[in-house]
Structures are given as structure tokens and as C-alpha cells.
Amino acid sequence: MRQIDYKHCPGDDDSIPTTDEEKKVLVGKLIVALKNMEGIKDSEASIRTFNNRNTTELEFELTAWEILEAMITRHELGASLTPAHAKRKTGIFEVRFLAVCHALDCSKSVAKHCLDAEYVKTFVDHPKGALDRVLGNKVVNARKSVLLKAGKEALEN
């Protein structure tokens, strides 16, 4: 069983949803962010991959509930969900929720990962890191594409 690290508990945080109605509102916002297709910072290939996934409404809703419950657990326990992010400061729930929605809004790579099982815990622990990682991968993949093209042309000549 998980040990609660009281030194890192956020204390009184009235932004953590406690009623089903509060949770449903936040799940709705997460679904909107997961499905958003405007202002995306991903590459066209990443967007195509997300669109080709054919995600059902039920999958979006279940993923949104999973993200929300992981966030609530993260804040109630005051401990990281994954060992890699154990030393990160928790902050208040509302700030993390906004960071999560922002990352889902502008990256369909992050959204796709969340629709995959274990990614959610890592994402909730560090949403900015998840966004930075996929945006960094976009740059690296673009460079890699240029190099592969140049190499292919060099071999043909």
C-alpha cells in the first residue's frame, strides 16, 4: 500500500472537486480539450495519427474521468503518481487542471498518449513536461526527416 508523504501534502485546497457535479463539469472540460482541433502545435503527421485513431465518445469520457481521478489522487495524497516525478512541487489542483487542459488543447500527441493506458499518470504528474516532450519530438523528427531525405538523395547521386 502507498505511504502518504504528509510533508508534501498540499493542505487545504478548496479547488479539488468533491461533489459528482463538480467532477462532471471538469470531465466535460477535459473532453473538450481532448477533442479540440484548433491551435494545435503538433506536426501534421501527429494530427493525422490522432484523427486516424477513431476514438469513440465513451473512450474520450473514460479517459477524461481517468485523468481527473488521477489528478485528485495526486493532490489528496500529495505524492507523485510516478517515481520519475516524485520531487516536483504539487501546487494547487486548479493550477494543475489548467496546465492539463492547456496541454491537451494544443497537443494531440499528448491527447493520444492519454488515450493510451499508463501515460495518464506521468502526464498528470508533469503536464508541462509532457507538452515540452512532444513539441521537442516534433522538432527532432523534422530535422530527422531532412537528414533522411538528404541521405537518400546522396545515395541516389
Backbone bond lengths (Angstrom), bond angles and torsions (degrees), N, CA, C in turn:
res aa  C-N    CA-C-N  psi(-1)  N-CA   C-N-CA  omega(-1)  CA-C   N-CA-C  phi
1 M - - - 1.446 - - 1.527 109.55 -
2 R 1.324 116.47 144.46 1.454 122.95 -177.16 1.525 110.46 -69.12
3 Q 1.326 115.76 133.89 1.465 122.26 174.29 1.527 108.26 -82.57
4 I 1.304 116.90 135.33 1.458 120.10 176.80 1.520 108.61 -88.01
5 D 1.308 115.75 126.66 1.457 121.85 179.70 1.522 107.96 -94.38
6 Y 1.315 116.53 92.82 1.457 121.05 -174.75 1.526 113.25 -65.79
7 K 1.313 118.21 -21.52 1.466 120.22 178.39 1.516 110.64 -64.63
8 H 1.328 116.77 -26.72 1.453 120.05 -176.04 1.524 112.81 -108.68
9 C 1.330 118.35 9.08 1.461 120.25 177.28 1.521 109.09 -68.86
10 P 1.312 116.96 141.76 1.449 119.52 -176.44 1.529 114.06 -73.20
11 G 1.304 118.70 -9.19 1.465 120.01 -179.23 1.508 110.82 78.11
12 D 1.308 116.77 -150.64 1.460 120.74 -179.33 1.520 109.71 -72.59
13 D 1.307 115.99 112.94 1.457 122.30 179.62 1.519 106.79 -128.83
14 D 1.322 116.28 97.58 1.456 119.45 -176.46 1.526 113.07 -78.14
15 S 1.334 116.97 3.66 1.463 118.90 176.41 1.534 111.77 -89.02
16 I 1.340 117.99 -7.06 1.466 121.07 176.23 1.527 107.78 -74.46
17 P 1.333 118.02 124.74 1.467 119.47 -179.63 1.528 110.61 -67.57
18 T 1.319 115.50 139.10 1.468 119.50 -179.22 1.524 112.61 -119.90
19 T 1.320 117.91 -25.26 1.466 119.71 -179.16 1.525 110.04 -99.67
20 D 1.324 115.74 159.27 1.461 120.39 177.00 1.526 111.01 -61.10
21 E 1.327 116.84 -37.20 1.461 120.53 179.88 1.532 111.19 -63.90
22 E 1.329 117.09 -44.37 1.470 120.69 177.65 1.526 110.11 -61.43
23 K 1.321 115.86 -42.13 1.465 120.00 -179.76 1.532 111.33 -65.58
24 K 1.323 117.63 -41.03 1.472 121.11 179.58 1.530 111.13 -61.37
25 V 1.327 116.97 -39.37 1.468 120.63 178.42 1.531 109.73 -62.03
26 L 1.331 116.55 -45.73 1.469 119.92 -179.21 1.524 111.48 -67.89
27 V 1.334 117.55 -37.92 1.469 120.50 176.28 1.525 109.83 -60.85
28 G 1.323 116.95 -40.84 1.471 120.51 176.72 1.516 111.54 -59.36
29 K 1.321 117.10 -42.53 1.472 121.21 178.90 1.531 110.59 -65.82
30 L 1.326 116.98 -38.37 1.469 120.04 178.37 1.524 110.73 -66.31
31 I 1.322 117.07 -39.59 1.470 120.12 178.49 1.526 110.15 -62.48
32 V 1.328 116.98 -44.22 1.468 120.90 178.19 1.534 109.57 -59.18
33 A 1.327 116.81 -44.56 1.469 120.57 -179.90 1.528 111.27 -65.28
34 L 1.331 117.24 -41.15 1.465 120.87 178.63 1.528 111.53 -60.92
35 K 1.321 116.57 -38.71 1.462 121.68 -174.22 1.530 113.52 -90.01
36 N 1.320 118.26 -14.72 1.461 122.14 -176.58 1.530 111.31 -53.52
37 M 1.330 115.32 135.91 1.464 119.46 178.63 1.531 111.51 -124.60
38 E 1.334 117.63 18.36 1.464 121.47 179.22 1.522 110.32 -111.07
39 G 1.331 116.53 142.80 1.461 121.32 176.25 1.521 113.81 67.22
40 I 1.304 117.06 29.47 1.467 121.96 -176.67 1.528 109.85 -78.39
41 K 1.337 116.02 138.32 1.464 121.61 -178.31 1.530 113.00 -97.12
42 D 1.320 117.07 1.09 1.465 121.38 -178.12 1.531 111.45 -78.20
43 S 1.312 114.89 167.37 1.466 120.37 174.39 1.531 109.03 -74.11
44 E 1.325 115.26 162.44 1.473 120.14 177.19 1.531 111.00 -59.42
45 A 1.326 116.91 -36.25 1.470 120.43 179.68 1.531 110.96 -63.83
46 S 1.325 116.83 -41.13 1.467 120.46 178.28 1.521 111.24 -65.28
47 I 1.313 115.63 -39.45 1.467 119.86 179.01 1.527 109.86 -65.76
48 R 1.338 116.74 -42.51 1.466 120.43 177.00 1.521 110.88 -60.36
49 T 1.340 116.46 -43.74 1.465 120.71 179.51 1.523 110.57 -58.93
50 F 1.340 116.23 -43.73 1.464 120.58 178.63 1.532 110.35 -63.47
51 N 1.324 117.03 -46.92 1.464 120.63 -178.54 1.523 112.52 -65.13
52 N 1.331 116.98 -34.27 1.463 120.96 -179.18 1.524 113.00 -74.94
53 R 1.311 116.84 -8.66 1.462 121.47 -178.08 1.525 112.47 -69.08
54 N 1.329 118.22 -22.50 1.465 123.05 -179.34 1.523 112.30 52.27
55 T 1.300 116.05 53.77 1.455 122.61 -178.95 1.519 109.84 -72.00
56 T 1.326 116.19 134.05 1.463 120.97 178.89 1.531 110.10 -83.38
57 E 1.320 115.88 161.95 1.472 121.33 176.32 1.525 110.27 -58.30
58 L 1.328 116.26 -39.04 1.467 120.26 179.60 1.526 110.96 -63.45
59 E 1.334 117.56 -41.32 1.469 120.40 178.11 1.523 111.44 -62.87
60 F 1.343 116.74 -42.14 1.466 119.74 176.93 1.528 110.39 -60.16
61 E 1.323 116.38 -46.10 1.462 119.65 -177.74 1.526 111.40 -66.08
62 L 1.327 117.73 -45.19 1.470 120.19 179.38 1.527 111.47 -62.29
63 T 1.323 116.72 -39.52 1.459 120.50 177.94 1.522 110.76 -65.13
64 A 1.323 116.93 -42.10 1.467 120.63 178.26 1.527 110.57 -61.47
65 W 1.334 117.20 -42.94 1.473 120.11 177.47 1.524 110.79 -63.58
66 E 1.322 116.57 -40.57 1.469 120.14 179.60 1.528 111.00 -62.95
67 I 1.328 116.31 -43.67 1.466 120.13 178.50 1.524 110.04 -62.05
68 L 1.330 116.45 -47.47 1.464 120.08 -178.52 1.523 111.57 -61.54
69 E 1.319 117.38 -46.87 1.468 120.28 -179.05 1.529 111.35 -64.53
70 A 1.336 116.99 -36.60 1.470 120.10 176.87 1.526 110.18 -65.22
71 M 1.326 116.63 -39.30 1.463 120.13 178.49 1.531 111.07 -65.33
72 I 1.320 116.33 -43.11 1.468 120.40 179.33 1.528 109.60 -62.23
73 T 1.326 116.83 -46.21 1.469 121.25 178.24 1.517 110.23 -58.57
74 R 1.322 116.48 -44.51 1.469 121.90 -179.67 1.526 110.76 -57.30
75 H 1.315 116.26 -40.45 1.460 119.93 -176.93 1.519 113.05 -83.54
76 E 1.307 117.44 -33.03 1.470 118.89 178.88 1.527 111.71 -71.97
77 L 1.332 116.06 -38.57 1.468 119.52 179.20 1.517 111.70 -81.62
78 G 1.325 115.81 -25.10 1.455 119.55 -177.67 1.511 112.37 69.04
79 A 1.309 116.21 17.67 1.463 120.87 -178.11 1.524 109.15 -126.18
80 S 1.315 115.40 153.24 1.444 121.84 179.02 1.527 110.48 -66.23
81 L 1.329 116.26 147.93 1.456 121.29 176.62 1.525 111.45 -81.81
82 T 1.323 116.51 -19.65 1.456 121.53 -179.72 1.523 109.28 -131.21
83 P 1.330 117.85 142.30 1.465 120.56 -178.43 1.523 113.88 -58.19
84 A 1.319 117.97 -31.56 1.465 120.82 -176.09 1.530 112.93 -64.17
85 H 1.316 117.24 -23.67 1.463 120.27 -176.00 1.522 112.27 -114.74
86 A 1.313 117.30 21.10 1.456 121.83 -174.08 1.524 114.05 -62.27
87 K 1.317 118.93 -26.55 1.464 120.71 -175.31 1.527 113.28 -94.21
88 R 1.323 117.73 0.92 1.458 120.68 -179.53 1.523 110.48 -73.89
89 K 1.326 116.35 144.95 1.459 120.38 177.79 1.521 109.43 -75.04
90 T 1.317 115.32 142.11 1.447 121.07 -174.87 1.521 113.49 -76.00
91 G 1.317 118.62 -48.11 1.456 119.97 -174.49 1.519 109.80 71.09
92 I 1.338 116.38 -172.36 1.455 117.75 179.14 1.518 110.30 -93.14
93 F 1.318 115.51 156.59 1.458 122.87 -176.44 1.528 111.50 -54.18
94 E 1.327 116.38 -45.88 1.451 120.95 -175.75 1.531 112.08 -58.73
95 V 1.330 117.34 -39.62 1.466 121.52 179.37 1.536 109.99 -66.36
96 R 1.333 116.41 -43.66 1.469 119.38 178.12 1.525 110.04 -64.41
97 F 1.337 117.26 -41.14 1.462 120.45 -179.87 1.528 110.26 -59.41
98 L 1.315 117.30 -45.15 1.466 121.18 178.58 1.529 111.43 -62.63
99 A 1.328 116.97 -39.69 1.472 120.81 178.54 1.529 110.49 -65.72
100 V 1.327 116.36 -39.65 1.466 121.47 178.72 1.536 109.44 -63.95
101 C 1.320 117.20 -48.75 1.472 120.66 179.58 1.527 111.37 -61.08
102 H 1.331 116.89 -41.47 1.468 120.35 178.99 1.533 110.40 -61.04
103 A 1.315 116.69 -46.71 1.471 119.89 -178.86 1.530 110.90 -63.68
104 L 1.335 117.19 -41.03 1.468 120.36 178.80 1.524 111.05 -67.83
105 D 1.331 116.57 -37.72 1.460 121.69 179.61 1.514 112.33 -61.12
106 C 1.323 117.38 -45.50 1.462 119.40 -170.42 1.524 113.88 -101.89
107 S 1.332 118.26 2.10 1.464 118.88 177.35 1.521 111.34 -140.35
108 K 1.315 114.87 112.69 1.464 119.37 175.99 1.528 110.61 -77.25
109 S 1.345 117.08 -17.75 1.468 119.75 172.67 1.523 109.66 -65.94
110 V 1.338 116.93 -44.49 1.464 120.58 176.97 1.532 109.02 -63.10
111 A 1.335 117.05 -45.38 1.464 120.60 179.96 1.526 110.82 -59.59
112 K 1.336 116.70 -43.78 1.474 120.29 179.40 1.519 110.62 -62.22
113 H 1.326 116.61 -43.58 1.462 120.03 178.46 1.533 110.68 -60.03
114 C 1.331 116.46 -40.12 1.469 119.71 -179.88 1.520 111.40 -65.15
115 L 1.307 116.35 -32.26 1.454 119.76 177.06 1.532 110.86 -71.41
116 D 1.338 116.04 -15.39 1.464 121.98 172.09 1.531 106.71 -88.62
117 A 1.275 118.24 147.40 1.465 123.87 -166.68 1.535 117.98 -53.58
118 E 1.309 120.88 -75.29 1.469 123.62 -167.49 1.520 115.74 -74.22
119 Y 1.301 117.56 -13.63 1.456 121.18 -176.28 1.529 112.51 -61.68
120 V 1.316 117.27 -31.28 1.466 121.37 -173.96 1.527 112.48 -54.82
121 K 1.324 117.80 -44.55 1.470 120.01 -177.15 1.531 111.55 -62.14
122 T 1.311 116.61 -44.04 1.461 120.43 178.54 1.522 110.15 -64.84
123 F 1.328 116.68 -42.03 1.455 121.71 -179.65 1.520 112.00 -62.65
124 V 1.330 117.48 -45.62 1.463 120.94 -178.80 1.525 110.49 -64.81
125 D 1.310 117.20 -37.65 1.465 120.17 178.31 1.519 111.61 -63.44
126 H 1.324 116.80 -37.96 1.464 119.02 -174.46 1.535 110.84 -146.83
127 P 1.349 118.22 75.57 1.462 120.53 -177.43 1.519 113.89 -62.86
128 K 1.330 117.78 -37.40 1.463 119.94 179.56 1.532 110.24 -64.99
129 G 1.327 116.74 -40.28 1.461 120.52 177.86 1.521 111.84 -62.16
130 A 1.338 116.44 -39.10 1.465 120.28 178.78 1.524 110.32 -64.12
131 L 1.325 115.87 -44.10 1.456 119.70 178.83 1.526 110.79 -65.38
132 D 1.321 117.11 -46.46 1.469 120.55 178.77 1.527 111.60 -58.88
133 R 1.335 116.14 -38.97 1.461 120.84 -178.92 1.528 111.39 -63.90
134 V 1.343 117.52 -47.14 1.459 118.24 -177.97 1.524 111.42 -71.28
135 L 1.332 117.87 -33.70 1.462 119.20 176.94 1.522 111.08 -69.84
136 G 1.335 117.13 -35.98 1.458 121.32 175.09 1.520 111.20 -65.40
137 N 1.326 116.10 -39.55 1.468 120.37 177.84 1.519 111.10 -63.24
138 K 1.324 116.57 -34.31 1.467 121.01 178.43 1.525 109.93 -60.62
139 V 1.320 116.82 -44.77 1.466 121.83 -179.86 1.529 110.14 -66.22
140 V 1.328 116.18 -46.73 1.466 120.69 -179.60 1.528 110.65 -61.67
141 N 1.330 117.06 -43.56 1.465 120.32 -179.57 1.522 111.87 -65.96
142 A 1.339 117.91 -34.69 1.465 120.71 177.05 1.529 110.28 -65.28
143 R 1.341 116.47 -43.80 1.477 120.42 177.54 1.527 110.84 -63.02
144 K 1.316 115.19 -42.85 1.465 120.85 -179.97 1.530 110.14 -60.48
145 S 1.322 116.75 -40.80 1.455 121.24 179.27 1.527 111.59 -62.16
146 V 1.323 116.27 -42.52 1.475 121.26 178.56 1.526 109.96 -63.45
147 L 1.326 116.58 -44.92 1.465 120.38 -179.78 1.526 111.99 -64.57
148 L 1.327 116.68 -41.42 1.461 119.85 179.00 1.525 111.30 -64.66
149 K 1.320 115.81 -39.80 1.461 120.51 177.87 1.529 110.70 -63.67
150 A 1.333 116.46 -44.97 1.470 121.40 179.27 1.529 110.33 -63.51
151 G 1.302 116.78 -41.25 1.468 120.69 178.84 1.521 111.43 -64.11
152 K 1.323 115.90 -41.84 1.463 120.60 179.42 1.538 110.23 -63.82
153 E 1.350 116.47 -42.00 1.463 120.67 178.42 1.524 111.22 -65.08
154 A 1.334 116.40 -38.31 1.465 120.16 179.98 1.523 110.68 -65.83
155 L 1.321 116.66 -38.16 1.452 120.11 179.21 1.527 112.27 -69.15
156 E 1.329 116.06 -31.81 1.455 120.17 180.00 1.532 112.44 -75.14
157 N 1.330 117.26 -22.38 1.474 120.75 -177.36 1.477 111.70 -91.25
